[in-house]
Amino acid sequence: MNVVKVAPNLEQLEIASCKALTDFGLKQLITNLHKLKFLDLSGLKAADYKFLEEVKEQKPDLLMRKLHITDWDIKKDCGLRVPLRVIKKAKKKKGKKGGKKK
């Protein structure tokens, strides 16, 4: 299924560690997603520095993130993202367990 046809108004796209994506596919996404504002390319081998410079020339307002991800990071990452406020709320609830009040 083509992402451009399904979600043409996409503003943020995180395709970190997607090994099947080639530089041609990336170029098509970036060219055809006109409202794209943020793109995470962490761990993509197709997104080298030469490619990033080409994208920056084509879309200077596009924010991009490219972190170096090792195989170890991928094994321990389940792909789920939990907002920090949810984690803090869960920790507060754990601390409120207790016995009887006097």
Order of alpha helices (4+ residues) and beta strands (2+ residues): alpha-beta-alpha-beta-alpha-beta-alpha-alpha
